[in-house]
Amino acid sequence: MRLIRNILLLSFTFISFATFAQKNLPTYDAKWLHFGISWGLNYTYFRVEHKTNFLYNDTLFVVESSPKKGINMGIISDFRMGEYFNLRFIPTLSFAQRKVEYTFVNNKFQTKTVESTFAELPLIIKYKSDRYKNIRVYVIGGGKYSIDLASQAKVQIEANDEIKPRLYRANWAYEYGLGFDFYYPIFKFSIEIKKTNGINNVLVPENHIWSSEIDKLLSRVILISMHFE
């Protein structure tokens, strides 16, 4: 919570300077190509879908997932497509953790944490408003392909290894969000919030209690990003 508060405070500071400064970078939006860097805080979790016979299970009561924090770092390539549209490609390295929480019928509770390191390849359309002084608002939407570099899907499990859900390497997703651009004398700063919904099931089916009662695990991410271009 402290980190989120600091991000919001920093954003308010940028908004204040952008609002009262003279018009900065007046020809910025006329250029067809920009580059930059991105840093973000992610909250990653699963949408858990139980098997159809889960209600008849006499061991597990419920399987859930709750968000855990991670970080994103990316490089921005922004292509101007017109007055209001941009095409953005932001290859990103994402460090994430997901918690899968199991509640048993005897009220016993246990959590399995799955760690992932993603190489992400998002392709995003950005639709932006007219510029007011040094501020624009925008919305985004697009798709993303991710490769989990820490995937254990093909790793041989040893006898002393912890048993937990294993995930496939590849994940497809769609994403959407909104943000604000703030123009300064030598750079443009943006703050953005985005939701990512995985499309494909990432769970490797296995015959143990931590996986056998789950039909699908679908990736979900809430990402708060800061861009410097």
N, C-alpha and C positions, 0 to 999 in steps of 0.2 A: 504494500500500500504506500509506503514511503517513496518508492521509486516512481509510482504513478503520480503521486502528488508533486514530485520534483519535475516530472515531464510536463504536467499541466502548468506549473509555475513558470517553467522555461518558455512554454508556448505563449502564455499571457505576456511575458516580457517581449517576445518577438512581435506579437500582435500590437503592443503598445508602441514600439519603435516604428513598425511599418505604417501604422495609422497616421502618425504625426510627422513623419519624415517627408521631405520633398520626393517627387516621383523618381524612383530609382529604376535603372536598367530599362529605359523607355523603348529600346529596340530589341529587347531580349526575345519576345515572342515572335519576331519576324524571322529568326534564324531557324533553319530546318532540322538542326541536330544539336542536342546537348548531352553532356555526360555529367555524372555525379556519383555520390556515394550515399548509402542508406544504412541506417542502424535501427533496430527495432526490438521490442519486447513482445514475446509471444506467450499466449496462454493456450496450451494444447491439451486436447482430451479426445475421447472416443464417443461416438454414438454406438451404443451396445444394442444389438438385436439378438434376442434369445431364440433358441430353437422352439419349434411349434409345440413340442411335448414338455417344455420347461415347467409348466404348471404342475405336472405330475412328478416332478423331481422331489425325492424325499431327503435330499442332502442340502442343496442350495436354496436359499430363499430369494435372493436377488443378486444380480451382477450389475454394477454401475461404474461410471468413470467420472472423475472430477479434474479440473484443469490444474496444470503445473506450469511454472514459469520457465522460459528459456530466452535465448537471444538470437537475433538475425543480423547478418551483415551481407550487404550486397553492393553491386556496381550497376549504376543506372545508365541506360542508353534510351534517349527520348527523341522520337521522330515526329516532327510537326506534320500533320496530315491536312490541316486547314485552320481556319480562324479559331475553331472551338474544339477540335479533336487532335489528340496526340496518341501515338502508338508507343508503348513503353515495354522494354525488355530489361528485366532486372535479375540476372543470375545471382543467386543468393546461397549462402551457407547458413543453415539453421540448426541450432542445438536445442533439442526438445526432449521432454519427458512426459509420459502419460501414466496415470494411475488407473489400475483396474481394481475395483473394490468388491470383495466377495462377502456377503452376509449369509451365514449358514442357518439352518433351521433351529439349531441349539443356541442361537444368538452369538455365536463366535464370529468374529470379524477379522478379515485378513486382506492386506493390500499387496498387489504385485506392481512394481514400477518398471516400465519398459522405456529404455533410453534409445534415442535415435539421433543421428547426425544426417541431415538432409542436404543434398545438392539439388537446388530448386531452379526450375526454368519457367518462370511465369511470362505470359504474353498478355498485356493489359491495354484496353482502350480507355483513354481518359477524356472525359467531356467536361470542359471548364466554362465558367461563366465569364461575362464581361469583367474586365479589370476595374476595380474601384480604388483609385490612388495606387497603393502598393499591395493590394490584397485581391486574390481570386478564391472562389470556392469551386470545388470540382467533385465529380463522382467518377468511379472507376468500375470496370467489370471485365472479366476475362477468364482464361484457363491457365492451369499450371501442371507441369509434370515434375514429379519429385522422385529422387533415388535415395533410398535409405542406406547410407554407407555403413551403418552399424547393424544392418539386418543379420539375424541369426538363422534365417530360413534354411540355409544349406549347410549349416555347421553341425557337425556330429556332436550330440550331447553326451557328455561323460557322466559317470555314475555319481560324482560328487558335485555336479553343477546344479544350480538352483533351477527348478522347473517353473516356468512362467509362460504366458502367451508369446508365441513367436510371430513375427510379422514378415510379410513379403517385402521385397526390395522396392518395387515400383508402386507409385500411387498417382492417380489422375484426380484433378479437383477443379472446381469452378470457384471463383471468388468475386467479391463485390465490396464496395466501401465508399467512403467520402473523405475529403481532406481540404486543407487550406494552403494556398501558396502565398508567401510573403516575400516581397522584393526588397533587396538591400543594394547598396552601391556596387558591391563586387560579387554577390552571389544571390541565389534564390533559396529560401528555406521553406520546407513543406512539412506539415504534420498531418498524419493520415491514420485512420482506423479502418481495418479491413477484416472481413469474415471469409474463411476458406472452408469449403465443404468437400470432403473426399467422396469420390464416386464409386470406386471399386473396393471390395472387401479386402482388407490387408491381413486378416487372420489366417495363419497356417493351421489347417485342421489337424488336431492331434488327439490321441485317446488318453487324456488325463483331465482331472477336474477343472483345471484352470483354463481349458479350451473347449472341452467336449460339450458343454452346455451352451456355448455361444455359437450363434449362427453366423453373425457378421460383426466385424469391428470397422466402423467408418470414421476416418480421421476428421477432426474438427479443430480449427485454429482461429483464435482472435488475435490480431496483430496490430500493435500500435507502433508506427514507424516515424522516423525523422529523416527527411531527405535534404541533401545539400547539393545544389547544382550550380 
